[in-house]
Amino acid sequence: MLGYLMWYIFEGVGSTNNGLNLESFREEPCNQVFPEFRRSPARIKDLIRRCTKGAPEWRGRYPSIVCRDNLLWPRGMTGINGEPHGTAEDTQRAAKKWWEEEIRDAEQFLVARVREKEGNKPSVRGQDMLKLMAGRPSLKEVLTCITDVEDKLL
C-alpha cells in the first residue's frame, strides 16, 4: 500500500481508476493508471517500483471492474472509445473471476509463509511470492530515500 500511496502523491493523481474503492465514485476519471509514471523523479520511481514489487499491475493484471459515469463495467467493456458495452452479467463474471484469483493468490502466499515459519520449504510459486515480498524496502529505507530526494530538490 505504501508504494501505491507514494505513486498517488508523486504522480499527483487522486484516483488510479485501476479498480473500485470509495474514491471511484467521487473522483473524475483519470487517464493515468498505475504503474505509469509521468512526474515522479527517477529515485522515487525506483522506490515505488521496489515498494510495489510483485504487484499484479507489473504483470499487466488490473482489477477487472472499472467505474465510468458512475456505473460499473468490466475492464475493456465500458462502451467508451470503441470498447464494446458489457452487461450486468459480464460485470458479475469479471468480478467473480478477479476475486477468485485474488483469494487463490492470498491463500498460496499464506501457505508459503506458514511453511517457511515452520521450517519447511514452500512450493516453487510460494518461494517466488516470498522473494518478491522480501525484496521490498523497509520503512527506514523509504524514509532515507525520500529525505535524500528532498535534500537534492531543495
Phi, psi and chi 1 to 4 in degrees:
 res  aa     phi    psi   chi1   chi2   chi3   chi4
   1 MET       -  -35.1  -74.1  -67.2  145.6      -
   2 LEU   -61.0  -41.1  178.9   60.1      -      -
   3 GLY   -62.4  -41.4      -      -      -      -
   4 TYR   -64.2  -43.2  -69.8  109.0      -      -
   5 LEU   -59.6  -44.4  175.0   63.0      -      -
   6 MET   -63.7  -37.3  -71.1 -172.0  -56.6      -
   7 TRP   -61.8  -46.1 -176.7   83.0      -      -
   8 TYR   -54.8  -49.0  -75.7  118.8      -      -
   9 ILE   -66.9  -52.9  -67.6  168.2      -      -
  10 PHE   -75.5  -23.8  -74.4   97.8      -      -
  11 GLU   -88.6  -12.0  -71.7  -60.7  -47.5      -
  12 GLY    68.6   35.4      -      -      -      -
  13 VAL  -114.3  147.9  -64.9      -      -      -
  14 GLY   -93.9  -17.6      -      -      -      -
  15 SER  -154.3  139.4  171.3      -      -      -
  16 THR   -89.1  -14.9   62.6      -      -      -
  17 ASN    56.2   23.6  -73.9  -26.6      -      -
  18 ASN   -81.3  -22.7  -84.8   -2.9      -      -
  19 GLY  -170.3 -165.8      -      -      -      -
  20 LEU  -101.6  136.4  -64.1  178.9      -      -
  21 ASN  -156.1 -178.6   56.5   43.4      -      -
  22 LEU   -56.8  -37.8 -178.6   59.3      -      -
  23 GLU   -68.8  -20.4  -54.3  -51.8  -44.3      -
  24 SER   -54.6  -32.3  -60.5      -      -      -
  25 PHE   -95.8   -6.1  -63.2   96.7      -      -
  26 ARG  -105.3  -29.6  -71.5 -167.9  -95.0 -172.7
  27 GLU   -87.1  150.4  -63.5  -73.6  -22.6      -
  28 GLU   -71.7  152.3  -69.7  -62.6  -44.4      -
  29 PRO   -57.3  143.3  -22.9   31.9      -      -
  30 CYS  -116.5  136.0  178.6      -      -      -
  31 ASN   -92.4   12.4   65.4   -4.0      -      -
  32 GLN  -118.9  130.1 -177.7  177.7    0.9      -
  33 VAL  -122.8  147.9  -64.3      -      -      -
  34 PHE   -64.0  133.8  179.0   82.2      -      -
  35 PRO  -107.1   39.0   35.4  -32.5      -      -
  36 GLU   -77.0  128.2  178.7 -173.5   -0.6      -
  37 PHE  -108.5  134.3  -68.5   99.2      -      -
  38 ARG  -128.1  -31.9  -63.8  179.2 -173.1  171.0
  39 ARG  -121.9  -19.1  -60.0  169.9   56.4  179.7
  40 SER   -67.6  137.6  -60.2      -      -      -
  41 PRO   -60.8  154.9  -17.3   27.1      -      -
  42 ALA   -53.5  -45.0      -      -      -      -
  43 ARG   -65.1  -35.6  -66.2 -117.1   -5.9 -114.6
  44 ILE   -71.0  -39.6  -63.6  -62.7      -      -
  45 LYS   -56.4  -47.5  -74.4 -179.7 -164.6  177.9
  46 ASP   -61.5  -41.8  179.0   61.5      -      -
  47 LEU   -63.2  -44.0  179.8   62.1      -      -
  48 ILE   -63.3  -41.9  -68.1  169.1      -      -
  49 ARG   -58.9  -43.9  -76.0 -175.2 -173.6  107.5
  50 ARG   -66.3  -39.6  -70.1  174.6   45.8 -138.3
  51 CYS   -69.9  -25.9  -73.3      -      -      -
  52 THR  -107.9   15.8   58.5      -      -      -
  53 LYS   -53.8  128.9 -168.8  173.5 -177.0  179.6
  54 GLY    91.2   -6.0      -      -      -      -
  55 ALA   -63.8  144.2      -      -      -      -
  56 PRO   -60.9  -27.9   15.1  -23.7      -      -
  57 GLU   -62.8  -29.5  -66.6   88.1   -8.5      -
  58 TRP   -68.2  -21.4  -67.9  113.3      -      -
  59 ARG   -98.2    8.2  -61.3 -173.9  -46.0  -89.7
  60 GLY    80.2   16.4      -      -      -      -
  61 ARG  -103.7  112.7 -176.2  168.8  172.7 -100.7
  62 TYR  -113.2  156.3  -64.6   90.5      -      -
  63 PRO   -52.0  143.0  -29.4   37.6      -      -
  64 SER   -81.5  -12.5   60.8      -      -      -
  65 ILE  -117.6  135.2  -55.0  -62.5      -      -
  66 VAL  -126.6  158.6  -65.0      -      -      -
  67 CYS  -107.8  123.2 -179.9      -      -      -
  68 ARG  -134.3  127.1  -64.6  -70.0 -174.7  -92.4
  69 ASP    54.2   41.7  -60.6  -36.0      -      -
  70 ASN    60.5   23.4  -72.6  -34.9      -      -
  71 LEU  -123.2  152.3  -64.3  172.6      -      -
  72 LEU   -96.0  135.5  -58.2  179.1      -      -
  73 TRP  -137.5  153.0  -59.0   96.9      -      -
  74 PRO   -68.2  141.8  -11.5   21.8      -      -
  75 ARG   -55.7  132.1 -176.1  173.8  -65.8  -80.6
  76 GLY    85.2    3.3      -      -      -      -
  77 MET  -135.1   44.3  -62.5  179.2   78.7      -
  78 THR   -89.2  -11.8   63.6      -      -      -
  79 GLY    79.9    5.6      -      -      -      -
  80 ILE  -104.1  144.5  -62.2  172.1      -      -
  81 ASN    53.8   42.5  -63.2  -33.3      -      -
  82 GLY    83.6   -2.4      -      -      -      -
  83 GLU   -69.8  147.8  -69.9 -178.8   -4.5      -
  84 PRO   -68.2  161.5   21.7  -28.9      -      -
  85 HIS   -87.4  126.1  -86.3  -86.7      -      -
  86 GLY   -82.5  162.9      -      -      -      -
  87 THR  -105.7  172.5   64.4      -      -      -
  88 ALA   -59.7  -38.4      -      -      -      -
  89 GLU   -66.6  -40.0  -69.7   78.9   19.0      -
  90 ASP   -59.9  -42.0  -67.0  -30.6      -      -
  91 THR   -64.0  -45.0  -55.8      -      -      -
  92 GLN   -63.5  -43.9  -71.3  174.3  -24.8      -
  93 ARG   -62.1  -44.0  -89.2 -167.3  -59.1  -84.2
  94 ALA   -63.6  -43.5      -      -      -      -
  95 ALA   -64.6  -44.0      -      -      -      -
  96 LYS   -61.4  -45.8 -178.3  179.9 -179.7 -161.1
  97 LYS   -61.6  -44.3 -178.2  177.0 -176.3 -113.0
  98 TRP   -58.0  -49.7  165.9  -96.2      -      -
  99 TRP   -70.9  -30.2  -77.8  109.1      -      -
 100 GLU   -62.5  -41.9  -73.5  171.6  -12.6      -
 101 GLU   -68.2  -40.6  -68.8  172.0    7.1      -
 102 GLU   -62.0  -45.0  -75.5  -70.2  -65.2      -
 103 ILE   -65.3  -42.1  -69.6  168.2      -      -
 104 ARG   -59.5  -47.3 -176.1 -161.8   65.8 -130.1
 105 ASP   -62.6  -42.5  -71.9   -9.7      -      -
 106 ALA   -63.6  -42.1      -      -      -      -
 107 GLU   -63.3  -43.3  -73.5  173.3  -18.4      -
 108 GLN   -62.6  -40.4  -72.4  176.9   -9.4      -
 109 PHE   -63.6  -46.9  173.9   76.0      -      -
 110 LEU   -64.2  -40.5  -68.9  173.0      -      -
 111 VAL   -61.8  -43.5  166.3      -      -      -
 112 ALA   -62.3  -42.2      -      -      -      -
 113 ARG   -62.9  -44.9  -72.1  -77.8  -62.2 -157.2
 114 VAL   -63.4  -46.7  167.1      -      -      -
 115 ARG   -59.7  -43.4  -71.0 -172.7   57.5   80.1
 116 GLU   -62.8  -44.8 -178.8 -176.0   56.5      -
 117 LYS   -66.4  -28.6  -73.6 -176.2 -177.3 -111.1
 118 GLU   -83.4   -1.8  -68.8  173.9  -15.7      -
 119 GLY    86.4   11.0      -      -      -      -
 120 ASN   -98.8  156.3  -61.3  -44.6      -      -
 121 LYS   -83.8  124.7 -170.2  172.7 -177.7  178.6
 122 PRO   -69.2  166.1  -14.5   26.1      -      -
 123 SER   -60.8  167.1   67.5      -      -      -
 124 VAL   -58.3  -46.2  172.2      -      -      -
 125 ARG   -61.6  -42.3  169.8   89.5  169.3  116.2
 126 GLY   -62.7  -41.6      -      -      -      -
 127 GLN   -61.0  -42.0  -69.6  174.5   37.9      -
 128 ASP   -61.8  -43.0  -69.2  -16.9      -      -
 129 MET   -64.1  -42.9  -65.6  171.3  103.8      -
 130 LEU   -67.1  -36.1  -66.5  174.2      -      -
 131 LYS   -62.9  -41.2  -76.3  179.1 -165.4  172.1
 132 LEU   -61.4  -45.2  -71.2  172.2      -      -
 133 MET   -66.2  -38.2  -61.7  -56.7  -76.8      -
 134 ALA   -67.1  -23.3      -      -      -      -
 135 GLY   -81.2   -2.9      -      -      -      -
 136 ARG   -79.7  145.3  -68.1 -176.7  175.9 -179.8
 137 PRO   -73.3  157.3   26.1  -32.4      -      -
 138 SER   -77.9  166.0   67.2      -      -      -
 139 LEU   -60.9  -35.7  -72.4  175.0      -      -
 140 LYS   -64.1  -42.2 -172.8  173.0 -176.4  174.8
 141 GLU   -63.8  -39.6  -69.0  171.0  -57.0      -
 142 VAL   -62.7  -47.9  169.9      -      -      -
 143 LEU   -60.4  -43.3  177.8   61.0      -      -
 144 THR   -60.6  -45.5  -61.0      -      -      -
 145 CYS   -63.3  -46.4 -178.5      -      -      -
 146 ILE   -64.1  -40.5  -69.6  174.2      -      -
 147 THR   -63.7  -42.7  -57.1      -      -      -
 148 ASP   -60.9  -43.8  -70.4  -12.1      -      -
 149 VAL   -64.4  -43.2  169.4      -      -      -
 150 GLU   -59.7  -45.6  179.5 -175.2   39.4      -
 151 ASP   -59.9  -38.4  -69.3  -15.0      -      -
 152 LYS   -73.2  -30.3  -71.2  178.2 -178.4  167.7
 153 LEU   -80.0  -26.4  -68.7  174.6      -      -
 154 LEU   -90.0      -  -60.9  177.8      -      -
